[in-house]
Amino acid sequence: QMAKQKLQHTLEKQHQILAQLQHEKRVAMPIAKLQARIEFVKDTLDRLRKDYDLLLDRINRLDLGKDQGLLTEIVSPPSVSTSQVWPKLIVVALISVTLGLGSGLAAVYVLDLLDDRFRSPEDLRLHLGVPVLAMVRQMEPIGGSGIDSVHTLAKPNAVETEAFRTLRTALSFSEAQAHRIVVTSTEPSDGKTTILVNLAVAFAQSGKKTLVIDADMRRPGLTTLLELKGTKGLSHVLRDPLPIHESVAKNLIASITERLDVIPSGPRPMNPAELLASDRFSELLAWAETVYDQILVDAPPVLAVSDPTIVGRLVDGVLLVVRPDKNRRKMVIRAVDTFSTLDIPLLGLVVNRVKPDSGGDYYGYGYGYGYGYGYGYGYGYGHDDSDASEESGEEGALTQDGPLAEIGRRRAHAA
């Protein structure tokens, strides 16, 4: 019994000792962490003391050098300037003028890069390599309807009419007279139909028997302008089984004005391109050349459909109407390249709707060349357009080179 009590007492004592040990461990743990922190602080303090001693040593060295002094000598006393050193008026003025001119030129250059349009006839020739045959300034609408609304007929002595006489002269007086001409444009609403009908009247007024064919069967602007909608026309001729001369006799609008006949577009067909590419259309042009002195064909815009290139292969050449205020440079270049790629003769350009106040490049050129051209050769504003004046040899020199002359050489070679 006494042994059991002693064992029990011993176990209790052991538990007390273990509990005391755990307590002491818990108390000693923060002390150990604090001791490690103290050691870290001591190391940092020693490092800072060393840095301090190093800096103190450098300061002492600098103080020793300061006490030695410098050997200096005054060479000459300072002088006081009586004139202003800066800013100098002349230098500032030159810099301002240079910066102003430079920024102005830079702005003009940037604006020119952003403006993708043609600025002058020289600009057209430079980028396209095609002659500008006429400049037609913007024409205001006049009274009348149908053929009576055409400027060349209604206002024969107007300044605007001279542009079409100049164009007629450029086409007529060359090594080769282009009898069959297609008139087209780069895009819709460029005024190709207005150019064509005025040119046709100009040819008729010069004594040439002229035929106008509205081959724009998709949007027949010529038929609309002459108020011939609802009449038979080209679409009937091209599908008519009768011989060409008989079919034309049924569908031709004869003598719409003196020496000027018209074949309207007729009802719109389902396949206008196929009709124009048919042998029937070639036969029509061949027949017309035996009857008429001049044949003008109104075709759709070249970048819209293939019709102009189809007809262009069957005629002597193409006139391309350009509107500098509307057409982008890349679009006109594309149109010219289309004809060049297909080896279709491009007779030249007609610059349309030139505004008198559009900046001088176009208008100055157009007035001096397109309109004023007539003044020196016997016809012009306020003068009669006599045939004798157009026989001038100098006018014929307008187109001794270029596409018109090339047509003459091709015909001579073929002969």
BELSUL-V251968 format. One record per residue. N is the residue number from 0. OMEGA is omega in whole degrees, 0 to 359 (NA if undefined). NEAR is the number of other C-alpha atoms within 10 Angstrom. D_LAST is the distance of its C-alpha to the last C-alpha in whole Angstrom. Layout:
n | omega | near | d_last
N | OMEGA | NEAR | D_LAST
N | OMEGA | NEAR | D_LAST
This chain:
n | omega | near | d_last
0 | 180 | 5 | 155
1 | 178 | 7 | 155
2 | 179 | 8 | 152
3 | 179 | 9 | 150
4 | 180 | 10 | 151
5 | 178 | 11 | 150
6 | 179 | 11 | 147
7 | 179 | 12 | 146
8 | 180 | 11 | 146
9 | 180 | 12 | 144
10 | 178 | 12 | 141
11 | 179 | 12 | 142
12 | 180 | 12 | 142
13 | 179 | 12 | 139
14 | 179 | 11 | 137
15 | 180 | 11 | 138
16 | 180 | 12 | 137
17 | 178 | 12 | 133
18 | 178 | 12 | 133
19 | 179 | 12 | 134
20 | 179 | 12 | 132
21 | 178 | 11 | 129
22 | 181 | 11 | 130
23 | 178 | 11 | 130
24 | 180 | 12 | 126
25 | 179 | 11 | 125
26 | 185 | 11 | 127
27 | 184 | 12 | 126
28 | 177 | 11 | 122
29 | 180 | 11 | 121
30 | 180 | 12 | 123
31 | 178 | 11 | 121
32 | 179 | 11 | 118
33 | 179 | 12 | 119
34 | 178 | 12 | 120
35 | 178 | 12 | 117
36 | 179 | 12 | 116
37 | 179 | 12 | 118
38 | 179 | 12 | 117
39 | 179 | 12 | 114
40 | 178 | 12 | 115
41 | 179 | 12 | 117
42 | 179 | 12 | 114
43 | 179 | 12 | 112
44 | 179 | 12 | 114
45 | 180 | 12 | 115
46 | 179 | 12 | 111
47 | 177 | 12 | 111
48 | 178 | 12 | 114
49 | 178 | 12 | 112
50 | 179 | 12 | 109
51 | 179 | 11 | 112
52 | 180 | 12 | 113
53 | 179 | 11 | 110
54 | 179 | 12 | 109
55 | 178 | 12 | 112
56 | 179 | 11 | 112
57 | 178 | 11 | 109
58 | 180 | 11 | 110
59 | 179 | 10 | 113
60 | 178 | 11 | 111
61 | 178 | 11 | 109
62 | 179 | 10 | 112
63 | 179 | 11 | 113
64 | 180 | 9 | 110
65 | 182 | 9 | 110
66 | 183 | 8 | 114
67 | 178 | 8 | 112
68 | 181 | 8 | 111
69 | 178 | 7 | 108
70 | 180 | 5 | 108
71 | 180 | 6 | 106
72 | 177 | 6 | 105
73 | 181 | 6 | 104
74 | 178 | 6 | 102
75 | 179 | 6 | 101
76 | 179 | 6 | 102
77 | 179 | 7 | 99
78 | 180 | 6 | 97
79 | 181 | 6 | 96
80 | 178 | 7 | 93
81 | 180 | 6 | 93
82 | 181 | 6 | 89
83 | 181 | 8 | 87
84 | 181 | 7 | 86
85 | 2 | 8 | 84
86 | 177 | 8 | 82
87 | 187 | 9 | 80
88 | 183 | 10 | 78
89 | 182 | 9 | 75
90 | 180 | 11 | 75
91 | 179 | 12 | 75
92 | 179 | 11 | 72
93 | 179 | 11 | 70
94 | 181 | 12 | 70
95 | 180 | 12 | 70
96 | 181 | 12 | 67
97 | 179 | 12 | 65
98 | 179 | 12 | 66
99 | 179 | 12 | 64
100 | 181 | 12 | 61
101 | 179 | 12 | 61
102 | 177 | 12 | 61
103 | 178 | 12 | 59
104 | 179 | 12 | 56
105 | 179 | 12 | 57
106 | 179 | 12 | 57
107 | 180 | 12 | 54
108 | 180 | 12 | 52
109 | 179 | 11 | 53
110 | 179 | 11 | 52
111 | 178 | 12 | 49
112 | 181 | 10 | 49
113 | 182 | 9 | 50
114 | 184 | 12 | 47
115 | 178 | 14 | 44
116 | 179 | 20 | 42
117 | 184 | 21 | 40
118 | 186 | 18 | 42
119 | 175 | 19 | 39
120 | 178 | 21 | 35
121 | 177 | 16 | 36
122 | 177 | 13 | 37
123 | 181 | 22 | 34
124 | 182 | 15 | 32
125 | 185 | 11 | 34
126 | 187 | 13 | 34
127 | 183 | 17 | 31
128 | 182 | 14 | 29
129 | 181 | 18 | 27
130 | 173 | 21 | 27
131 | 186 | 20 | 29
132 | 181 | 24 | 28
133 | 175 | 26 | 31
134 | 182 | 29 | 35
135 | 181 | 26 | 36
136 | 183 | 22 | 40
137 | 183 | 12 | 42
138 | 178 | 15 | 43
139 | 178 | 7 | 46
140 | 179 | 9 | 46
141 | 181 | 12 | 46
142 | 179 | 9 | 48
143 | 180 | 10 | 46
144 | 180 | 11 | 45
145 | 182 | 14 | 41
146 | 181 | 18 | 39
147 | 179 | 16 | 42
148 | 181 | 16 | 42
149 | 185 | 24 | 39
150 | 185 | 23 | 39
151 | 179 | 25 | 36
152 | 184 | 17 | 38
153 | 182 | 15 | 41
154 | 186 | 14 | 41
155 | 181 | 21 | 39
156 | 181 | 18 | 41
157 | 179 | 16 | 42
158 | 182 | 21 | 41
159 | 182 | 22 | 39
160 | 181 | 26 | 37
161 | 179 | 28 | 35
162 | 181 | 30 | 34
163 | 174 | 29 | 31
164 | 176 | 29 | 30
165 | 179 | 25 | 30
166 | 177 | 23 | 28
167 | 180 | 21 | 26
168 | 181 | 22 | 25
169 | 179 | 22 | 24
170 | 185 | 23 | 21
171 | 186 | 21 | 20
172 | 179 | 23 | 20
173 | 178 | 24 | 18
174 | 178 | 18 | 15
175 | 176 | 21 | 13
176 | 179 | 17 | 15
177 | 183 | 24 | 16
178 | 183 | 17 | 17
179 | 187 | 22 | 18
180 | 172 | 24 | 21
181 | 175 | 28 | 23
182 | 180 | 23 | 27
183 | 181 | 30 | 29
184 | 179 | 29 | 32
185 | 185 | 24 | 34
186 | 175 | 22 | 37
187 | 176 | 14 | 38
188 | 175 | 12 | 40
189 | 177 | 23 | 37
190 | 182 | 18 | 37
191 | 182 | 27 | 33
192 | 177 | 26 | 34
193 | 179 | 17 | 35
194 | 184 | 23 | 32
195 | 185 | 23 | 30
196 | 176 | 24 | 32
197 | 176 | 21 | 33
198 | 179 | 22 | 29
199 | 178 | 27 | 28
200 | 179 | 25 | 31
201 | 176 | 26 | 30
202 | 180 | 25 | 26
203 | 179 | 20 | 28
204 | 179 | 22 | 31
205 | 177 | 17 | 28
206 | 180 | 13 | 27
207 | 174 | 18 | 24
208 | 192 | 19 | 25
209 | 175 | 26 | 25
210 | 176 | 27 | 25
211 | 180 | 24 | 27
212 | 176 | 22 | 28
213 | 180 | 24 | 31
214 | 175 | 31 | 29
215 | 186 | 26 | 32
216 | 178 | 27 | 35
217 | 177 | 18 | 37
218 | 188 | 15 | 38
219 | 181 | 22 | 37
220 | 180 | 24 | 37
221 | 179 | 28 | 35
222 | 178 | 25 | 37
223 | 181 | 15 | 40
224 | 182 | 17 | 39
225 | 178 | 18 | 39
226 | 181 | 14 | 42
227 | 178 | 19 | 40
228 | 180 | 17 | 41
229 | 179 | 12 | 43
230 | 174 | 16 | 40
231 | 182 | 19 | 37
232 | 189 | 28 | 34
233 | 182 | 29 | 31
234 | 175 | 24 | 33
235 | 183 | 20 | 34
236 | 186 | 27 | 31
237 | 179 | 22 | 30
238 | 184 | 14 | 33
239 | 179 | 14 | 33
240 | 180 | 11 | 32
241 | 173 | 11 | 32
242 | 187 | 12 | 28
243 | 185 | 20 | 26
244 | 178 | 13 | 27
245 | 180 | 12 | 30
246 | 179 | 19 | 31
247 | 180 | 22 | 29
248 | 180 | 12 | 31
249 | 188 | 13 | 34
250 | 182 | 20 | 34
251 | 170 | 21 | 32
252 | 188 | 19 | 34
253 | 173 | 14 | 33
254 | 175 | 13 | 33
255 | 162 | 14 | 35
256 | 187 | 14 | 35
257 | 179 | 14 | 33
258 | 180 | 20 | 29
259 | 177 | 25 | 30
260 | 184 | 21 | 30
261 | 167 | 26 | 31
262 | 180 | 26 | 31
263 | 182 | 31 | 34
264 | 185 | 31 | 34
265 | 178 | 23 | 36
266 | 183 | 17 | 39
267 | 179 | 16 | 39
268 | 178 | 16 | 38
269 | 185 | 11 | 39
270 | 183 | 11 | 36
271 | 181 | 16 | 33
272 | 180 | 19 | 31
273 | 178 | 12 | 31
274 | 180 | 19 | 30
275 | 179 | 21 | 27
276 | 183 | 16 | 26
277 | 177 | 13 | 26
278 | 181 | 10 | 23
279 | 179 | 18 | 25
280 | 175 | 20 | 24
281 | 179 | 17 | 20
282 | 178 | 14 | 20
283 | 180 | 18 | 22
284 | 179 | 18 | 19
285 | 177 | 15 | 17
286 | 182 | 14 | 19
287 | 182 | 19 | 20
288 | 178 | 15 | 17
289 | 185 | 8 | 17
290 | 188 | 12 | 21
291 | 175 | 17 | 21
292 | 184 | 19 | 20
293 | 180 | 22 | 21
294 | 178 | 26 | 21
295 | 182 | 25 | 24
296 | 177 | 25 | 25
297 | 183 | 27 | 29
298 | 178 | 31 | 29
299 | 176 | 29 | 32
300 | 188 | 24 | 33
301 | 181 | 22 | 31
302 | 181 | 20 | 34
303 | 183 | 12 | 36
304 | 182 | 13 | 34
305 | 185 | 14 | 30
306 | 182 | 24 | 29
307 | 180 | 26 | 27
308 | 177 | 23 | 25
309 | 180 | 18 | 24
310 | 182 | 24 | 23
311 | 178 | 25 | 21
312 | 186 | 18 | 19
313 | 185 | 18 | 18
314 | 181 | 21 | 17
315 | 180 | 22 | 15
316 | 185 | 24 | 18
317 | 169 | 29 | 22
318 | 180 | 23 | 25
319 | 179 | 25 | 28
320 | 183 | 26 | 31
321 | 173 | 26 | 34
322 | 185 | 23 | 38
323 | 180 | 22 | 40
324 | 187 | 15 | 43
325 | 186 | 13 | 42
326 | 174 | 17 | 40
327 | 185 | 17 | 41
328 | 184 | 18 | 39
329 | 180 | 12 | 39
330 | 179 | 15 | 37
331 | 178 | 26 | 34
332 | 178 | 15 | 34
333 | 180 | 15 | 33
334 | 179 | 18 | 31
335 | 180 | 22 | 29
336 | 179 | 13 | 29
337 | 179 | 16 | 28
338 | 181 | 19 | 25
339 | 181 | 12 | 24
340 | 182 | 8 | 26
341 | 178 | 12 | 23
342 | 176 | 12 | 20
343 | 184 | 21 | 20
344 | 176 | 20 | 19
345 | 186 | 22 | 22
346 | 181 | 27 | 21
347 | 182 | 25 | 25
348 | 170 | 25 | 28
349 | 181 | 24 | 31
350 | 189 | 25 | 34
351 | 174 | 22 | 36
352 | 174 | 18 | 40
353 | 182 | 21 | 41
354 | 179 | 15 | 45
355 | 181 | 14 | 46
356 | 185 | 10 | 49
357 | 172 | 12 | 47
358 | 172 | 12 | 48
359 | 182 | 15 | 46
360 | 181 | 14 | 43
361 | 187 | 23 | 41
362 | 179 | 21 | 42
363 | 179 | 16 | 42
364 | 183 | 17 | 39
365 | 182 | 23 | 38
366 | 182 | 20 | 40
367 | 183 | 13 | 39
368 | 185 | 17 | 35
369 | 184 | 26 | 34
370 | 183 | 26 | 37
371 | 179 | 20 | 38
372 | 183 | 19 | 34
373 | 186 | 24 | 35
374 | 186 | 15 | 38
375 | 185 | 9 | 37
376 | 169 | 17 | 34
377 | 174 | 16 | 36
378 | 182 | 21 | 36
379 | 183 | 24 | 38
380 | 180 | 17 | 41
381 | 179 | 11 | 43
382 | 176 | 13 | 40
383 | 179 | 12 | 38
384 | 185 | 21 | 34
385 | 178 | 14 | 33
386 | 182 | 13 | 29
387 | 181 | 10 | 30
388 | 182 | 15 | 31
389 | 181 | 22 | 28
390 | 182 | 14 | 26
391 | 179 | 13 | 27
392 | 181 | 11 | 25
393 | 177 | 10 | 27
394 | 179 | 20 | 26
395 | 180 | 17 | 23
396 | 180 | 13 | 24
397 | 189 | 16 | 25
398 | 178 | 22 | 21
399 | 176 | 17 | 20
400 | 175 | 12 | 20
401 | 186 | 17 | 20
402 | 181 | 23 | 18
403 | 178 | 25 | 17
404 | 179 | 19 | 15
405 | 178 | 18 | 14
406 | 179 | 20 | 12
407 | 180 | 18 | 11
408 | 178 | 14 | 10
409 | 180 | 11 | 9
410 | 180 | 12 | 6
411 | 179 | 10 | 5
412 | 179 | 8 | 5
413 | 180 | 7 | 4
414 | NA | 6 | 0
